[in-house]
Amino acid sequence: MEPGKALISIGALILAVGLAINYAPWLVSWFGKLPGDIRIQNKNSFVFIPITSMIVVSLLITVLANLFFRK
């Protein structure tokens, strides 16, 4: 893929995610609330590790990339 087309695709993806977060927050409200996501909270600190959520996102990106960029 040419660098210009790749940058346009990445920009369109960032725009779509930004619009979804801003105007349709229920589409991404599941992120970080799945079983397997780790939250550790103390009085002075907070650690959040979204393991399961990132696996789901990775699977979605893999499926979409295979659908759109398959030759």
LOGU-90213 format. One line per 3 residues: number of its first residue (from 1); their letters; for each residue y, x, z of C-alpha. Coordinates in steps of 0.2 Angstrom, whole numbers. Each point is the difference from the previous one (the first is absolute). Layout:
NUM) A) Y/X/Z ~ ...
//
This chain:
1) MEP) 0/0/0 ~ 17/6/-4 ~ 11/5/15
4) GKA) 14/-13/-5 ~ -13/-14/-1 ~ -7/5/17
7) LIS) 16/0/8 ~ 4/-17/-6 ~ -16/-7/6
10) IGA) 2/8/17 ~ 18/-7/1 ~ -7/-18/-5
13) LIL) -13/1/13 ~ 13/5/14 ~ 11/-14/-6
16) AVG) -14/-13/1 ~ -5/6/17 ~ 18/-1/6
19) LAI) 2/-17/-7 ~ -16/-6/8 ~ 5/7/17
22) NYA) 17/-7/-1 ~ -3/-18/-7 ~ -18/-3/4
25) PWL) -5/9/16 ~ -15/-11/3 ~ -8/10/-15
28) VSW) 0/16/11 ~ -1/-7/17 ~ -18/4/2
31) FGK) 3/19/-1 ~ -3/8/16 ~ -8/-15/8
34) LPG) -18/3/-6 ~ -15/4/11 ~ -1/19/-1
37) DIR) 19/4/1 ~ 3/10/15 ~ 15/-3/11
40) IQN) 3/10/16 ~ 15/-4/10 ~ 6/8/16
43) KNS) 16/-2/10 ~ 9/14/-10 ~ -10/1/-16
46) FVF) -8/-10/-14 ~ -13/6/-12 ~ -6/-11/-15
49) IPI) -14/5/-12 ~ -3/-13/-13 ~ -18/6/-5
52) TSM) -7/-17/-7 ~ 16/-5/-8 ~ 1/16/-10
55) IVV) -18/-2/-5 ~ 5/-17/-7 ~ 15/6/-9
58) SLL) -9/14/-7 ~ -14/-12/-7 ~ 14/-11/-7
61) ITV) 9/14/-9 ~ -17/7/-7 ~ -5/-17/-7
64) LAN) 18/-3/-8 ~ 0/18/-7 ~ -17/-2/-8
67) LFF) 5/-17/-7 ~ 16/6/-8 ~ -3/18/-5
70) RK) -18/-1/-6 ~ -2/7/-18
//
